[in-house]
Amino acid sequence: MSTYARQDIVFARGDGAWLETETGERYLDFGSGVAVNALGHAHPHLVATLKDQAEKLWHTSNLYRVAGQEKLAGRLVETTFADKVFFCNSGAEACEGVIKAARRFHAVAGNPERNRIITCNGAFHGRTLATLAAAGNAKYLEGFGPEMPGFDHVPYNDLEAVRAAIGPETAAVMVEPVQGEGGVHVGSSDYLAGLRALCDEAGILLVFDEVQTGVGRSGRFFSYEWAGVTPDLMAVAKGIGGGFPLGAVLATERAAQGLTPGMHGSTFGGNPLATAVGNAVLDIVLAPGFFEAVQQKALRLRQSLARIQDQFPDLVAEIRGQGLLVGVKLTVAPPEVVSAALSEKLLLVGAGDNVVRVLPPLTVSDDDIAEGVERLARALSRVAKSKA
Ligand SMILES: *Cc1c(COP(=O)(O)O)cnc(C)c1O
């Protein structure tokens, strides 16, 4: 279907931060398949793990125990706030899962009227009907019939707006610690901590969507660690599979209490192939020093981008972000810069609010950071010339 406005390029192979076309042209990938290829392309440990698992067992369904799934869940429980994990295949499904868990939590507690979720303007939670309603972006809802009810939208980073929106029907507050698609808006620590306090006061659940910020992208395992608060429920996907489709719903024991046997499910979710790769991703990112290295790379990238901002003050309004989720706020339309970067064989990803995202693999080398920033500078020169 013509659902995507695609670039006219076909990649044949990849290696680390680099992609190569059939005809041997090499592109520097600072988009990482929209924050998915956390460990770059063809990471040897992921390739070996996938090959090994492929020869043993692919899929059994969730009618039986799945060893790799239990192992991955156990590691997530050990390293995060969570006590319980449900596996699915994508970010939208993980967001559906947290929405269902939040509503059921109150229903089984005898408060079925608590089924509304407070969400933020500019949010992105996926493309299913419920997650579109959650984000409330009119452009994406248009023509798809009745909007699923149950969401109250408030401005992002505005604690008082959340306080005012909480009512007797509120089940949860659901936010991205950093809004990715919306234009790389970073939720302040005060905001996220304030949400925790508000939710506790009101007896409702705090839900983080860390589909984009999770698994090291923020410079910590999960972005909530920067704010020093933990959610009750969390949606995870993108980086956790390193390119293999995998998502997860993380929950405290208490927040998971509504999802009893039969209340939720997925045929493919957490199958042996997907969870083998998920475990391999964790082998790398949870190794000592990995997140510190991401923070170092992020600092280097931010410093280089600051120089670019100085060099092109008419084009670059702001550099913002967290870890290796970086937004360059432009004074021109993002597709202009994405196209110019493509001409310089650099891949970037657009976002809302006139931002292009710079999302290199978490394993990007210092040389590749320098090369990417150099290519971005050349791309901005092209744009500047076209305006002159
Ligand atoms: C990408 C994204 C989603 C949706 O993930 P899909 O795998 O495309 O369904 C949800 N939430 C956030 C924050 C995302 O960045």
The ligand as an ORCA input file, in Angstrom:
! r2SCAN-3c Opt
* xyz 0 1
  C       7.616      4.026     17.858
  C       6.826      4.299     19.089
  C       5.626      3.602     19.369
  C       5.013      2.636     18.397
  O       5.837      1.561     18.109
  P       5.500      0.595     16.873
  O       6.487     -0.523     17.036
  O       5.673      1.381     15.626
  O       4.091      0.141     17.038
  C       4.997      3.855     20.560
  N       5.491      4.741     21.441
  C       6.629      5.427     21.220
  C       7.137      6.381     22.238
  C       7.329      5.241     20.022
  O       8.440      5.948     19.778
*
